[in-house]
């Protein structure tokens, strides 16, 4: 049963893999409460995990003095997740296309692609320093309880 | 849950039965080390059984690709066996499904390696 109540929760976390796991688990719980189906919930959780890995690994470089902020907001029509880091900044235009023939056998570089594949909207915002990713998945009327 | 690897030999092929999660910091390093160990022992025909892999992220996908290229560059073959729907779908989305030689039957997979 979907919960139609608008809710918001946020965490400030260390730059660690434990934080990545906590963010992923919270995303999964929020997606379930928002009424997404059993195929969509793991996709949302994976997209959020990829964003968290980017923040911890590529943004903050596991720097213990830097933090990751994750917020989860469920509105009547969307699940909105924001992940920010305190790193040097990420220019989405400079991310190589992982489907290009010259990149297909690369051992990395698929995280942002998967985020875009599984979410309805993905927005980047430069924080100077840092990057905030906003991931949005729209709820259907049945999911939003209206 | 972390990833576990069991190694066995069938008709000269090294089969790595993987279970658990292949993610950054969990399974990805384990796969890398397991493949490296197989190559160090002189075998370069490897079948990765992913039937009990419950989850894989982009780091895990990258590690599969790296294992594939490492084995191929050594003159060997690396194939995938028993993909779960989740892993299958991820390889489709990333257009890697046709890069790997994917099998769903162990006997067929074993016989498909170059003798």
gemmi code that builds the backbone of each chain (N, CA, C; Angstrom):
import gemmi

chains = {
    "A": [
        ("UNK", (0.852, -1.194, 0.000), (0.000, 0.000, 0.000), (0.887, 1.243, 0.000)),
        ("UNK", (0.677, 2.124, -0.979), (1.510, 3.307, -1.082), (1.139, 4.334, -0.022)),
        ("UNK", (2.175, 5.003, 0.495), (1.965, 6.059, 1.476), (1.955, 7.390, 0.727)),
        ("UNK", (0.859, 8.140, 0.792), (0.747, 9.379, 0.030), (1.289, 10.580, 0.794)),
        ("UNK", (1.726, 10.377, 2.037), (2.197, 11.492, 2.847), (3.502, 12.038, 2.294)),
        ("UNK", (3.598, 13.360, 2.208), (4.851, 13.966, 1.808), (5.829, 13.878, 2.970)),
        ("UNK", (7.030, 13.386, 2.684), (8.004, 13.226, 3.773), (9.393, 13.581, 3.273)),
        ("UNK", (10.258, 13.916, 4.216), (11.629, 14.258, 3.842), (12.566, 13.837, 4.960)),
        ("UNK", (13.680, 13.206, 4.572), (14.689, 12.824, 5.550), (16.052, 13.099, 4.926)),
        ("UNK", (17.002, 13.516, 5.741), (18.337, 13.756, 5.188), (19.405, 13.297, 6.174)),
        ("UNK", (20.555, 12.960, 5.619), (21.683, 12.488, 6.421), (22.948, 13.223, 5.980)),
        ("UNK", (23.829, 13.463, 6.923), (25.189, 13.895, 6.609), (26.110, 12.756, 7.017)),
        ("UNK", (26.843, 12.237, 6.046), (27.562, 10.977, 6.260), (29.038, 11.096, 5.919)),
        ("UNK", (29.812, 10.192, 6.495), (31.243, 10.104, 6.169), (31.426, 9.645, 4.720)),
        ("UNK", (32.625, 9.872, 4.218), (32.951, 9.424, 2.863), (33.440, 7.983, 2.914)),
        ("UNK", (32.497, 7.076, 3.082), (32.870, 5.670, 3.250), (31.868, 4.767, 2.517)),
        ("UNK", (32.278, 3.502, 2.353), (31.368, 2.548, 1.715), (30.195, 2.212, 2.626)),
        ("UNK", (30.371, 2.347, 3.939), (29.227, 2.155, 4.842), (28.149, 3.194, 4.543)),
        ("UNK", (28.584, 4.408, 4.237), (27.622, 5.466, 3.895), (26.893, 5.128, 2.602)),
        ("UNK", (27.629, 4.597, 1.643), (27.010, 4.183, 0.376), (25.910, 3.160, 0.643)),
        ("UNK", (26.226, 2.171, 1.497), (25.236, 1.133, 1.802), (24.025, 1.708, 2.525)),
        ("UNK", (24.253, 2.641, 3.438), (23.137, 3.252, 4.173), (22.244, 4.047, 3.219)),
        ("UNK", (22.861, 4.786, 2.303), (22.091, 5.585, 1.340), (21.276, 4.663, 0.424)),
        ("UNK", (21.907, 3.575, -0.010), (21.204, 2.614, -0.879), (20.006, 2.009, -0.149)),
        ("UNK", (20.217, 1.596, 1.096), (19.127, 0.964, 1.862), (17.987, 1.947, 2.113)),
        ("UNK", (18.333, 3.201, 2.391), (17.293, 4.207, 2.615), (16.502, 4.447, 1.332)),
        ("UNK", (17.201, 4.491, 0.215), (16.516, 4.683, -1.070), (15.537, 3.543, -1.334)),
        ("UNK", (15.979, 2.334, -1.046), (15.113, 1.167, -1.252), (13.858, 1.274, -0.382)),
        ("UNK", (14.041, 1.644, 0.881), (12.892, 1.771, 1.786), (11.942, 2.881, 1.331)),
        ("UNK", (12.500, 4.015, 0.922), (11.658, 5.135, 0.466), (10.882, 4.742, -0.795)),
        ("UNK", (11.563, 4.033, -1.700), (10.904, 3.630, -2.954), (9.779, 2.641, -2.675)),
        ("UNK", (10.003, 1.750, -1.717), (8.942, 0.800, -1.349), (7.758, 1.534, -0.731)),
        ("UNK", (8.042, 2.466, 0.188), (6.951, 3.206, 0.842), (6.185, 4.064, -0.158)),
        ("UNK", (6.898, 4.519, -1.202), (6.247, 5.364, -2.211), (5.405, 4.533, -3.175)),
        ("UNK", (5.471, 3.214, -3.061), (4.594, 2.363, -3.840), (5.130, 1.925, -5.189)),
        ("UNK", (6.431, 2.091, -5.421), (6.991, 1.622, -6.695), (6.975, 0.095, -6.725)),
        ("UNK", (6.874, -0.461, -7.941), (6.729, -1.909, -8.053), (8.068, -2.623, -7.833)),
        ("UNK", (7.996, -3.948, -7.775), (9.176, -4.740, -7.393), (10.292, -4.695, -8.422)),
        ("UNK", (9.982, -4.316, -9.650), (11.047, -4.144, -10.644), (11.703, -2.771, -10.521)),
        ("UNK", (10.899, -1.770, -10.171), (11.397, -0.395, -10.143), (12.198, -0.091, -8.879)),
        ("UNK", (11.795, -0.680, -7.751), (12.488, -0.389, -6.486), (13.997, -0.672, -6.588)),
        ("UNK", (14.417, -1.860, -7.070), (15.869, -2.093, -7.175), (16.563, -1.169, -8.159)),
        ("UNK", (15.839, -0.736, -9.193), (16.450, 0.213, -10.134), (16.722, 1.555, -9.460)),
        ("UNK", (15.750, 2.009, -8.674), (15.946, 3.267, -7.943), (17.103, 3.117, -6.956)),
        ("UNK", (17.106, 1.990, -6.223), (18.167, 1.764, -5.237), (19.535, 1.731, -5.908)),
        ("UNK", (19.599, 1.111, -7.082), (20.884, 1.049, -7.782), (21.325, 2.424, -8.263)),
        ("UNK", (20.382, 3.199, -8.818), (20.727, 4.546, -9.288), (21.261, 5.389, -8.137)),
        ("UNK", (20.603, 5.291, -6.992), (21.028, 6.081, -5.835), (22.377, 5.582, -5.329)),
        ("UNK", (22.576, 4.256, -5.340), (23.881, 3.718, -4.932), (24.994, 4.262, -5.834)),
        ("UNK", (24.726, 4.295, -7.139), (25.739, 4.801, -8.072), (26.055, 6.270, -7.788)),
        ("UNK", (25.016, 7.038, -7.470), (25.245, 8.457, -7.148), (26.060, 8.588, -5.864)),
        ("UNK", (25.764, 7.713, -4.892), (26.505, 7.751, -3.628), (27.962, 7.333, -3.828)),
        ("UNK", (28.176, 6.323, -4.658), (29.554, 5.902, -4.958), (30.309, 7.050, -5.634)),
        ("UNK", (29.660, 7.715, -6.560), (30.312, 8.855, -7.217), (30.730, 9.907, -6.197)),
        ("UNK", (29.819, 10.178, -5.238), (30.094, 11.220, -4.248), (31.261, 10.822, -3.343)),
        ("UNK", (31.240, 9.574, -2.867), (32.262, 9.103, -1.925), (33.604, 8.882, -2.618)),
        ("UNK", (33.553, 8.233, -3.774), (34.794, 7.819, -4.456), (35.352, 8.926, -5.348)),
        ("UNK", (34.543, 9.376, -6.313), (35.055, 10.349, -7.283), (34.982, 11.784, -6.754)),
        ("UNK", (33.971, 12.075, -5.929), (33.845, 13.428, -5.385), (34.809, 13.647, -4.228)),
        ("UNK", (34.558, 12.950, -3.149), (35.331, 13.181, -1.927), (36.591, 12.336, -1.814)),
        ("UNK", (36.787, 11.403, -2.714), (37.991, 10.548, -2.712), (38.242, 9.917, -1.337)),
        ("UNK", (37.179, 9.471, -0.679), (37.256, 8.833, 0.644), (37.877, 9.753, 1.706)),
        ("UNK", (37.928, 11.043, 1.437), (38.519, 12.000, 2.390), (37.664, 12.047, 3.660)),
        ("UNK", (38.290, 11.714, 4.800), (37.520, 11.652, 6.050), (37.078, 13.039, 6.525)),
        ("UNK", (37.686, 14.083, 5.960), (37.286, 15.439, 6.342), (36.119, 15.964, 5.500)),
        ("UNK", (35.727, 15.197, 4.501), (34.625, 15.630, 3.640), (33.411, 14.731, 3.862)),
        ("UNK", (32.249, 15.307, 3.660), (31.018, 14.567, 3.927), (30.134, 14.468, 2.684)),
        ("UNK", (29.241, 13.516, 2.770), (28.213, 13.346, 1.741), (26.865, 13.654, 2.393)),
        ("UNK", (26.069, 14.455, 1.727), (24.728, 14.751, 2.238), (23.718, 14.077, 1.308)),
        ("UNK", (22.841, 13.311, 1.907), (21.807, 12.617, 1.128), (20.447, 12.991, 1.683)),
        ("UNK", (19.543, 13.405, 0.792), (18.180, 13.692, 1.240), (17.182, 12.933, 0.380)),
        ("UNK", (16.104, 12.541, 1.019), (15.071, 11.721, 0.367), (13.732, 12.403, 0.610)),
        ("UNK", (13.084, 12.799, -0.463), (11.817, 13.508, -0.338), (10.760, 12.785, -1.171)),
        ("UNK", (9.677, 12.468, -0.528), (8.560, 11.850, -1.238), (7.423, 12.862, -1.296)),
        ("UNK", (7.074, 13.257, -2.501), (5.964, 14.191, -2.678), (4.784, 13.431, -3.296)),
        ("UNK", (3.718, 14.151, -3.561), (2.537, 13.481, -4.107), (2.795, 12.908, -5.494)),
        ("UNK", (3.767, 13.460, -6.211), (3.984, 12.938, -7.568), (5.383, 12.394, -7.837)),
        ("UNK", (6.298, 12.489, -6.881), (7.669, 12.043, -7.175), (8.416, 11.592, -5.916)),
        ("UNK", (9.440, 10.769, -6.172), (10.469, 10.497, -5.173), (11.697, 11.271, -5.630)),
        ("UNK", (12.188, 12.140, -4.763), (13.304, 13.024, -5.125), (14.468, 12.748, -4.176)),
        ("UNK", (15.609, 12.364, -4.747), (16.790, 12.064, -3.935), (17.910, 13.014, -4.348)),
        ("UNK", (18.500, 13.635, -3.378), (19.631, 14.535, -3.661), (20.870, 13.999, -2.938)),
        ("UNK", (21.959, 13.895, -3.685), (23.240, 13.431, -3.128), (24.285, 14.485, -3.443)),
        ("UNK", (24.930, 15.006, -2.429), (25.966, 16.011, -2.705), (27.277, 15.628, -2.039)),
        ("UNK", (28.365, 16.083, -2.667), (29.697, 15.841, -2.120), (30.433, 17.171, -1.990)),
        ("UNK", (31.662, 17.101, -1.521), (32.474, 18.308, -1.344), (33.744, 18.210, -2.190)),
        ("UNK", (33.625, 17.540, -3.305), (34.778, 17.303, -4.167), (35.024, 18.432, -5.152)),
        ("UNK", (35.867, 18.181, -6.152), (36.271, 19.229, -7.092), (35.200, 19.596, -8.108)),
        ("UNK", (34.114, 18.859, -8.146), (33.054, 19.173, -9.106), (33.061, 18.222, -10.279)),
        ("UNK", (31.877, 17.949, -10.801), (31.727, 16.999, -11.899), (31.025, 17.690, -13.059)),
        ("UNK", (31.667, 17.681, -14.219), (31.049, 18.259, -15.414), (30.413, 17.124, -16.207)),
        ("UNK", (29.079, 17.045, -16.203), (28.431, 15.910, -16.888), (28.711, 15.875, -18.387)),
        ("UNK", (29.051, 17.028, -18.956), (29.346, 17.067, -20.387), (30.644, 16.340, -20.725)),
        ("UNK", (31.498, 16.175, -19.729), (32.808, 15.570, -19.987), (32.847, 14.069, -19.681)),
        ("UNK", (31.684, 13.516, -19.331), (31.650, 12.084, -19.037), (31.560, 11.314, -20.348)),
        ("UNK", (32.514, 10.417, -20.615), (32.484, 9.672, -21.882), (31.253, 8.773, -21.979)),
        ("UNK", (30.769, 8.607, -23.195), (29.623, 7.727, -23.438), (30.090, 6.274, -23.298)),
        ("UNK", (29.589, 5.531, -22.289), (30.078, 4.164, -22.100), (29.612, 3.189, -23.176)),
        ("UNK", (28.656, 3.622, -24.001), (28.185, 2.747, -25.083), (28.978, 2.939, -26.375)),
        ("UNK", (29.816, 3.966, -26.425), (30.624, 4.197, -27.626), (31.595, 3.029, -27.809)),
        ("UNK", (31.812, 2.618, -29.056), (32.688, 1.447, -29.290), (34.053, 1.552, -28.621)),
        ("UNK", (34.597, 2.775, -28.589), (35.933, 2.926, -27.999), (35.916, 2.824, -26.463)),
        ("UNK", (34.697, 2.890, -25.876), (34.605, 2.834, -24.407), (33.967, 1.553, -23.882)),
        ("UNK", (33.441, 0.747, -24.788), (32.606, -0.372, -24.350), (33.377, -1.355, -23.467)),
        ("UNK", (34.690, -1.465, -23.649), (35.475, -2.410, -22.847), (36.224, -1.731, -21.698)),
        ("UNK", (35.824, -0.511, -21.394), (36.450, 0.156, -20.245), (35.964, -0.487, -18.949)),
        ("UNK", (36.834, -0.495, -17.968), (36.496, -1.116, -16.697), (35.722, -0.230, -15.751)),
        ("UNK", (35.409, 1.002, -16.182), (34.641, 1.905, -15.328), (33.899, 2.902, -16.214)),
        ("UNK", (33.138, 3.790, -15.583), (32.497, 4.867, -16.331), (31.049, 4.618, -16.709)),
        ("UNK", (30.386, 3.675, -16.011), (28.991, 3.372, -16.350), (27.995, 3.872, -15.303)),
        ("UNK", (28.478, 4.467, -14.225), (27.606, 4.856, -13.125), (26.561, 5.900, -13.517)),
        ("UNK", (26.999, 6.998, -14.084), (26.060, 8.069, -14.468), (25.095, 7.560, -15.540)),
        ("UNK", (25.597, 6.733, -16.440), (24.733, 6.151, -17.473), (23.586, 5.350, -16.842)),
        ("UNK", (23.922, 4.523, -15.838), (22.888, 3.710, -15.188), (21.907, 4.584, -14.407)),
        ("UNK", (22.422, 5.631, -13.780), (21.531, 6.556, -13.064), (20.500, 7.128, -14.035)),
        ("UNK", (20.969, 7.582, -15.182), (20.051, 8.168, -16.177), (19.093, 7.120, -16.742)),
        ("UNK", (19.583, 5.878, -16.846), (18.733, 4.822, -17.408), (17.570, 4.481, -16.482)),
        ("UNK", (17.805, 4.596, -15.158), (16.800, 4.116, -14.203), (15.936, 5.215, -13.603)),
        ("UNK", (16.344, 6.475, -13.752), (15.555, 7.560, -13.173), (14.867, 8.351, -14.293)),
        ("UNK", (13.810, 9.086, -13.936), (13.097, 9.890, -14.934), (13.812, 11.214, -15.200)),
        ("UNK", (14.403, 11.780, -14.167), (15.136, 13.044, -14.331), (16.415, 12.969, -13.503)),
        ("UNK", (17.499, 13.500, -14.055), (18.771, 13.584, -13.328), (19.339, 14.980, -13.575)),
        ("UNK", (19.571, 15.704, -12.505), (20.099, 17.059, -12.644), (21.393, 17.204, -11.855)),
        ("UNK", (22.324, 17.954, -12.422), (23.612, 18.232, -11.781), (23.641, 19.696, -11.362)),
        ("UNK", (24.152, 19.945, -10.180), (24.326, 21.335, -9.743), (25.710, 21.473, -9.117)),
        ("UNK", (26.450, 22.481, -9.574), (27.790, 22.721, -9.024), (27.670, 23.505, -7.729)),
        ("UNK", (28.380, 23.054, -6.697), (28.257, 23.686, -5.383), (29.466, 24.557, -5.041)),
        ("UNK", (30.569, 24.384, -5.728), (31.781, 25.202, -5.514), (32.191, 25.265, -4.047)),
        ("UNK", (32.736, 24.265, -3.426), (33.138, 23.022, -4.095), (32.034, 21.968, -3.987)),
        ("UNK", (32.130, 21.023, -4.866), (31.234, 19.872, -4.790), (30.203, 19.841, -5.895)),
        ("UNK", (29.485, 18.752, -5.895), (28.442, 18.525, -6.891), (27.217, 17.965, -6.189)),
        ("UNK", (26.053, 18.429, -6.611), (24.805, 17.842, -6.114), (24.084, 17.177, -7.282)),
        ("UNK", (23.772, 15.915, -7.095), (22.951, 15.210, -8.074), (21.533, 15.117, -7.533)),
        ("UNK", (20.562, 15.466, -8.362), (19.164, 15.293, -7.995), (18.569, 14.214, -8.891)),
        ("UNK", (18.062, 13.170, -8.249), (17.484, 12.033, -8.973), (15.980, 12.017, -8.697)),
        ("UNK", (15.194, 11.996, -9.764), (13.740, 12.056, -9.605), (13.079, 10.872, -10.310)),
        ("UNK", (12.193, 10.207, -9.582), (11.357, 9.157, -10.172), (9.906, 9.542, -9.937)),
        ("UNK", (9.138, 9.618, -11.006), (7.743, 10.036, -10.883), (6.873, 8.874, -10.431)),
        ("UNK", (5.934, 9.196, -9.557), (4.965, 8.202, -9.091), (3.748, 8.247, -10.013)),
        ("UNK", (3.144, 7.108, -10.189), (1.885, 7.085, -10.931), (0.767, 7.487, -9.967)),
        ("UNK", (-0.405, 7.866, -10.467), (-1.499, 8.234, -9.557), (-1.793, 7.146, -8.533)),
        ("UNK", (-1.724, 5.875, -8.939), (-1.996, 4.787, -7.999), (-0.950, 4.751, -6.892)),
        ("UNK", (0.322, 5.011, -7.285), (1.396, 4.989, -6.300), (1.280, 6.138, -5.312)),
        ("UNK", (0.797, 7.297, -5.795), (0.733, 8.467, -4.928), (-0.509, 8.456, -4.045)),
        ("UNK", (-1.352, 7.443, -4.231), (-2.505, 7.287, -3.364), (-3.613, 8.263, -3.625)),
        ("UNK", (-3.613, 8.867, -4.824), (-4.641, 9.857, -5.139), (-5.703, 9.253, -6.030)),
    ],
    "B": [
        ("UNK", (25.843, -8.612, 2.278), (26.505, -9.910, 2.108), (27.643, -9.756, 1.117)),
        ("UNK", (28.819, -10.269, 1.478), (29.952, -10.170, 0.580), (29.897, -11.286, -0.456)),
        ("UNK", (30.831, -11.227, -1.389), (30.837, -12.231, -2.448), (31.731, -13.406, -2.073)),
        ("UNK", (31.331, -14.597, -2.499), (32.138, -15.790, -2.270), (32.458, -16.443, -3.604)),
        ("UNK", (33.610, -17.095, -3.652), (34.051, -17.773, -4.871), (34.442, -19.207, -4.551)),
        ("UNK", (33.906, -20.133, -5.318), (34.361, -21.524, -5.244), (34.934, -21.881, -6.611)),
        ("UNK", (36.074, -22.537, -6.588), (36.758, -22.862, -7.836), (36.732, -24.371, -8.074)),
        ("UNK", (36.412, -24.760, -9.297), (36.469, -26.186, -9.645), (36.922, -26.318, -11.098)),
        ("UNK", (37.363, -27.527, -11.429), (37.864, -27.805, -12.774), (36.972, -28.842, -13.449)),
        ("UNK", (36.587, -28.561, -14.688), (35.825, -29.535, -15.472), (36.403, -29.552, -16.883)),
        ("UNK", (36.958, -30.691, -17.283), (37.500, -30.859, -18.632), (38.481, -29.748, -19.024)),
        ("UNK", (39.328, -29.372, -18.089), (40.340, -28.364, -18.391), (39.851, -26.930, -18.304)),
        ("UNK", (38.592, -26.759, -17.967), (38.035, -25.411, -17.815), (37.945, -25.090, -16.329)),
        ("UNK", (38.356, -23.882, -15.945), (38.208, -23.459, -14.550), (36.872, -22.754, -14.385)),
        ("UNK", (36.054, -23.324, -13.523), (34.748, -22.717, -13.259), (34.807, -22.000, -11.919)),
        ("UNK", (34.455, -20.725, -11.934), (34.364, -19.961, -10.693), (32.887, -19.776, -10.375)),
        ("UNK", (32.429, -20.439, -9.311), (31.043, -20.291, -8.868), (30.974, -19.102, -7.913)),
        ("UNK", (30.347, -18.040, -8.365), (30.295, -16.808, -7.577), (28.938, -16.695, -6.897)),
        ("UNK", (28.931, -16.199, -5.663), (27.657, -15.957, -4.991), (27.742, -14.680, -4.166)),
        ("UNK", (26.599, -14.005, -4.035), (26.555, -12.771, -3.264), (26.467, -11.541, -4.133)),
        ("UNK", (27.093, -10.473, -3.698), (27.036, -9.190, -4.399), (28.385, -8.861, -5.020)),
        ("UNK", (28.342, -8.345, -6.257), (29.570, -7.844, -6.886), (29.441, -6.327, -6.937)),
        ("UNK", (30.006, -5.679, -5.942), (29.925, -4.218, -5.880), (31.274, -3.651, -5.478)),
        ("UNK", (31.372, -2.342, -5.571), (32.594, -1.663, -5.154), (32.913, -2.041, -3.709)),
        ("UNK", (34.118, -2.513, -3.492), (34.553, -2.809, -2.133), (34.088, -4.157, -1.610)),
        ("UNK", (33.233, -4.835, -2.313), (32.792, -6.155, -1.846), (33.308, -7.224, -2.814)),
        ("UNK", (32.574, -7.442, -3.902), (32.946, -8.525, -4.786), (33.950, -8.186, -5.867)),
        ("UNK", (34.086, -6.897, -6.181), (34.886, -6.563, -7.362), (36.346, -6.982, -7.202)),
        ("UNK", (36.910, -6.726, -6.032), (38.305, -7.111, -5.800), (38.435, -8.634, -5.751)),
        ("UNK", (37.405, -9.285, -5.205), (37.433, -10.747, -5.088), (37.502, -11.397, -6.468)),
        ("UNK", (36.718, -10.871, -7.413), (36.760, -11.414, -8.784), (38.141, -11.211, -9.393)),
        ("UNK", (38.650, -9.990, -9.229), (39.960, -9.665, -9.806), (41.015, -10.636, -9.291)),
        ("UNK", (41.030, -10.857, -7.975), (42.028, -11.750, -7.381), (41.828, -13.195, -7.840)),
        ("UNK", (40.566, -13.609, -7.945), (40.283, -14.996, -8.335), (40.748, -15.260, -9.770)),
        ("UNK", (40.463, -14.327, -10.664), (40.874, -14.491, -12.062), (42.400, -14.453, -12.172)),
        ("UNK", (43.001, -13.566, -11.404), (44.466, -13.467, -11.419), (45.086, -14.783, -10.939)),
        ("UNK", (44.514, -15.382, -9.912), (45.034, -16.651, -9.387), (44.934, -17.763, -10.428)),
        ("UNK", (43.802, -17.794, -11.140), (43.609, -18.831, -12.162), (44.669, -18.681, -13.254)),
        ("UNK", (44.868, -17.445, -13.708), (45.856, -17.203, -14.764), (47.263, -17.549, -14.270)),
        ("UNK", (47.540, -17.222, -13.019), (48.878, -17.499, -12.456), (49.164, -18.997, -12.392)),
        ("UNK", (48.091, -19.784, -12.285), (48.261, -21.242, -12.222), (48.314, -21.871, -13.614)),
        ("UNK", (48.278, -21.029, -14.636), (48.473, -21.535, -15.986), (47.211, -21.878, -16.748)),
        ("UNK", (46.065, -21.611, -16.153), (44.809, -21.857, -16.874), (44.277, -20.530, -17.402)),
        ("UNK", (43.813, -20.536, -18.639), (43.244, -19.283, -19.162), (41.891, -19.525, -19.840)),
        ("UNK", (41.229, -20.603, -19.459), (39.860, -20.860, -19.922), (38.961, -20.841, -18.687)),
        ("UNK", (38.202, -19.779, -18.574), (37.479, -19.522, -17.327), (35.994, -19.333, -17.601)),
        ("UNK", (35.198, -20.008, -16.793), (33.747, -19.872, -16.866), (33.269, -19.268, -15.550)),
        ("UNK", (32.689, -18.075, -15.629), (32.166, -17.423, -14.431), (30.700, -17.782, -14.272)),
        ("UNK", (30.396, -18.545, -13.236), (29.010, -18.925, -12.961), (28.372, -17.860, -12.068)),
        ("UNK", (27.472, -17.067, -12.649), (26.871, -15.949, -11.916), (25.461, -16.276, -11.404)),
        ("UNK", (25.136, -17.578, -11.380), (23.770, -17.974, -11.024), (23.337, -17.553, -9.630)),
        ("UNK", (24.301, -17.413, -8.702), (23.942, -17.029, -7.332), (24.369, -15.599, -7.000)),
        ("UNK", (24.563, -14.817, -8.050), (24.863, -13.391, -7.821), (23.546, -12.641, -7.648)),
        ("UNK", (23.358, -12.082, -6.478), (22.091, -11.421, -6.173), (22.065, -9.974, -6.626)),
        ("UNK", (23.218, -9.385, -6.822), (23.261, -7.948, -7.104), (24.602, -7.616, -7.736)),
        ("UNK", (24.575, -6.693, -8.676), (25.827, -6.211, -9.278), (25.644, -4.729, -9.580)),
        ("UNK", (26.673, -3.934, -9.320), (26.582, -2.510, -9.644), (27.560, -2.182, -10.774)),
        ("UNK", (27.727, -0.907, -11.066), (28.570, -0.538, -12.212), (30.026, -0.946, -11.981)),
        ("UNK", (30.473, -0.925, -10.729), (31.837, -1.381, -10.439), (31.976, -2.869, -10.729)),
        ("UNK", (30.937, -3.621, -10.383), (30.956, -5.057, -10.657), (30.943, -5.347, -12.143)),
        ("UNK", (30.131, -4.585, -12.874), (30.115, -4.744, -14.338), (31.496, -4.438, -14.907)),
        ("UNK", (32.089, -3.362, -14.405), (33.430, -2.997, -14.861), (34.444, -4.084, -14.571)),
        ("UNK", (34.261, -4.744, -13.426), (35.203, -5.805, -13.061), (35.046, -7.022, -13.983)),
        ("UNK", (33.812, -7.322, -14.376), (33.596, -8.411, -15.342), (34.276, -8.079, -16.671)),
        ("UNK", (34.138, -6.818, -17.098), (34.756, -6.398, -18.355), (36.280, -6.495, -18.253)),
        ("UNK", (36.822, -6.040, -17.128), (38.278, -6.099, -16.945), (38.775, -7.541, -16.934)),
        ("UNK", (38.010, -8.411, -16.288), (38.387, -9.836, -16.269), (38.366, -10.399, -17.684)),
        ("UNK", (37.341, -10.027, -18.431), (37.214, -10.503, -19.808), (38.423, -10.079, -20.651)),
        ("UNK", (38.793, -8.808, -20.558), (39.901, -8.316, -21.385), (41.243, -8.879, -20.905)),
        ("UNK", (41.383, -9.032, -19.586), (42.634, -9.600, -19.055), (42.846, -11.019, -19.572)),
        ("UNK", (41.785, -11.822, -19.505), (41.895, -13.211, -19.957), (42.106, -13.275, -21.466)),
        ("UNK", (41.365, -12.426, -22.177), (41.500, -12.408, -23.642), (42.912, -12.001, -24.057)),
        ("UNK", (43.465, -11.004, -23.369), (44.817, -10.539, -23.692), (45.886, -11.583, -23.375)),
        ("UNK", (45.528, -12.529, -22.497), (46.476, -13.603, -22.184), (46.318, -14.778, -23.151)),
        ("UNK", (45.452, -14.602, -24.151), (45.234, -15.651, -25.130), (44.171, -16.651, -24.729)),
        ("UNK", (43.452, -16.337, -23.666), (42.452, -17.278, -23.175), (41.021, -16.853, -23.487)),
        ("UNK", (40.103, -17.531, -22.825), (38.683, -17.248, -23.019), (38.006, -17.138, -21.655)),
        ("UNK", (37.110, -16.164, -21.534), (36.296, -16.041, -20.334), (34.837, -15.942, -20.765)),
        ("UNK", (34.016, -16.830, -20.226), (32.598, -16.844, -20.588), (31.752, -16.729, -19.332)),
        ("UNK", (30.506, -16.345, -19.525), (29.576, -16.174, -18.406), (28.499, -17.250, -18.455)),
        ("UNK", (28.115, -17.715, -17.272), (27.119, -18.786, -17.166), (26.019, -18.375, -16.187)),
        ("UNK", (24.780, -18.744, -16.523), (23.633, -18.612, -15.616), (23.399, -17.182, -15.123)),
        ("UNK", (23.181, -16.281, -16.047), (22.895, -14.910, -15.627), (21.515, -14.835, -14.982)),
        ("UNK", (21.426, -14.121, -13.876), (20.102, -13.818, -13.318), (19.469, -12.740, -14.194)),
        ("UNK", (18.166, -12.543, -14.015), (17.484, -11.532, -14.827), (18.097, -10.142, -14.611)),
        ("UNK", (18.438, -9.859, -13.347), (19.011, -8.532, -13.050), (20.318, -8.314, -13.800)),
        ("UNK", (21.184, -9.325, -13.752), (22.485, -9.179, -14.419), (22.289, -9.153, -15.936)),
        ("UNK", (21.413, -10.011, -16.421), (21.106, -10.037, -17.852), (20.645, -8.656, -18.325)),
        ("UNK", (19.701, -8.073, -17.595), (19.163, -6.770, -17.989), (20.244, -5.690, -17.972)),
        ("UNK", (21.121, -5.756, -16.963), (22.183, -4.744, -16.887), (23.152, -4.871, -18.060)),
        ("UNK", (23.467, -6.107, -18.441), (24.374, -6.296, -19.581), (23.701, -5.849, -20.880)),
        ("UNK", (22.379, -6.009, -20.954), (21.658, -5.529, -22.137), (21.709, -4.009, -22.206)),
        ("UNK", (21.402, -3.366, -21.082), (21.350, -1.893, -21.047), (22.709, -1.303, -21.409)),
        ("UNK", (23.767, -1.930, -20.915), (25.116, -1.397, -21.138), (25.729, -1.909, -22.449)),
        ("UNK", (24.931, -2.644, -23.209), (25.359, -3.185, -24.512), (26.554, -4.133, -24.399)),
        ("UNK", (26.676, -4.775, -23.230), (27.772, -5.720, -23.034), (27.345, -7.164, -23.271)),
        ("UNK", (26.048, -7.368, -23.427), (25.552, -8.738, -23.567), (26.176, -9.436, -24.777)),
        ("UNK", (26.363, -8.690, -25.839), (26.942, -9.289, -27.051), (28.470, -9.307, -27.021)),
        ("UNK", (29.050, -8.583, -26.061), (30.510, -8.622, -25.911), (30.923, -9.944, -25.263)),
        ("UNK", (30.170, -10.307, -24.219), (30.473, -11.559, -23.525), (29.852, -12.741, -24.267)),
        ("UNK", (30.485, -13.893, -24.102), (29.875, -15.138, -24.560), (29.082, -15.680, -23.368)),
        ("UNK", (27.759, -15.597, -23.465), (26.898, -15.950, -22.332), (26.231, -17.301, -22.585)),
        ("UNK", (26.306, -18.190, -21.605), (25.699, -19.515, -21.710), (24.726, -19.729, -20.554)),
        ("UNK", (23.729, -20.575, -20.784), (22.804, -20.882, -19.692), (22.800, -22.357, -19.331)),
        ("UNK", (23.776, -23.097, -19.857), (23.883, -24.517, -19.539), (25.374, -24.845, -19.398)),
        ("UNK", (25.720, -25.462, -18.262), (27.146, -25.674, -17.984), (27.815, -26.602, -18.995)),
        ("UNK", (27.145, -27.698, -19.338), (27.752, -28.654, -20.277), (27.994, -27.998, -21.635)),
        ("UNK", (27.010, -27.218, -22.091), (27.165, -26.507, -23.364), (28.302, -25.498, -23.275)),
        ("UNK", (28.365, -24.830, -22.141), (29.426, -23.834, -21.959), (30.800, -24.492, -22.008)),
        ("UNK", (30.938, -25.625, -21.287), (32.227, -26.329, -21.253), (32.664, -26.749, -22.666)),
        ("UNK", (31.723, -27.292, -23.413), (32.074, -27.788, -24.751), (32.323, -26.662, -25.757)),
        ("UNK", (31.930, -25.439, -25.418), (32.102, -24.328, -26.359), (33.499, -23.716, -26.317)),
        ("UNK", (34.286, -24.081, -25.295), (35.649, -23.534, -25.224), (36.523, -24.169, -26.294)),
        ("UNK", (37.453, -23.387, -26.817), (38.391, -23.884, -27.815), (39.259, -24.966, -27.190)),
        ("UNK", (39.334, -26.113, -27.891), (40.137, -27.229, -27.362), (41.604, -27.035, -27.682)),
    ],
}
model = gemmi.Model(1)
for chain_id, residues in chains.items():
    chain = gemmi.Chain(chain_id)
    for i, (resn, *xyz) in enumerate(residues, 1):
        res = gemmi.Residue()
        res.name, res.seqid = resn, gemmi.SeqId(i, " ")
        for name, pos in zip(("N", "CA", "C"), xyz):
            atom = gemmi.Atom()
            atom.name, atom.element = name, gemmi.Element(name[0])
            atom.pos, atom.b_iso = gemmi.Position(*pos), 0.0
            res.add_atom(atom)
        chain.add_residue(res)
    model.add_chain(chain)
structure = gemmi.Structure()
structure.add_model(model)
structure.setup_entities()
